Amino acid sequence: MTLMTKPGVEPLRIEPEAIEEAAKLLYIRACKILPNDIKAGFARLDGSETDATAKTILATMIENIGVAERLDNLLCQDTGIPIFNVLIGRNVQVDGWALKDAIAKGTARATREHPLRSSVVHPITRKNEHTSCGERVPVINIDFTDAERELRLEMIPKGSGSENGSFLQMLIPADGVAAVKRFVIDRVIQAGGKVCPPTIVGVGVGGTSDLCMHLAKVAATRPLGSRCTDAEGAKLEEALSEAVNTLGIGPQGLGGDSTAFAVHVETAATHITMNPVAVNIQCHSARRASATFTPAGIAIGF
């Protein structure tokens, strides 16, 4: 079978060794350096917070971010479940199986060579291989884009504190948007301080049960300042963001205005007789790192 490419366009070939090295570096980077949009989110919350205790907690969190960078140390001891999002563009040549294997090898190398605390265990025996890897872990999500000769590798370490703030409800259309809002608000109240607020509250609406939960995770790990591309989803984001920060949960659940940086929503078409809604919460240490492969080289960022 011949590889089909644009006439006259040399495909971008990405070797597994490059993926492995990038996966290793991204895992370490994500655990140490908080993205600029999250830092700006902290500054915004600190500027608007009216509760004295909450302001003290926010100041401590902001100082922790600075200390981690100055000392080249971890933002949090929980290095989480490693999640990699792979976005493959047009005219990119990569061996899919080798790509998955390379990501796992890079994850294990980061854990052993840095070293990082491995938080990944067998679900029944609880055995820890001390590689941050296991059956179906790292979690690898692969999607495609129309970007020319580009592959983006994003790494997100998802700690258990925030991942335990995951909820799904299979609503029906008659429940309406009001039920979606009520479910989200009730789950934020239920999670309280256990998810290390201020948080990003990810909400998935529509799809199937599994797709809906995935959408909530995508929403929870989106950069601050981004908006849902669906107009109705964007309206829901705005309404829920305002509502969540009137709950008084505050930083670390000890009261205040700063319960969440934002509520993010992602939507998908669904069946005429159902309307799933899911919540996945990201803690204040909203870590991520990315590598973009192009013919010009590899760009590291967030």
Secondary structure, 3 states (H helix, E strand, C coil): CCCCCCCCCCCEECCHHHHHHHHHHHHHHHHHCCCHHHHHHHHHHHHHCCCHHHHHHHHHHHHHHHHHHHCCCCCCCCCCEEEEEEEEEECEECCHHHHHHHHHHHHHHHHHHCCCCCCCECCCCCCECCCCCECCECEEEEEEEEEECCEEEEEEEECHHHHCCEEEEEECHHHHHHHHHHHHHHHHHHHHHHHCCCEEEEEEEECCHHHHHHHHHHHHCCCCCCCCCCHHHHHHHHHHHHHHCCCCCCHHHCCCCCCEEEEEEEEECCCCCCEEEEEEEECCCCCCEEEEEECCEEEEEC
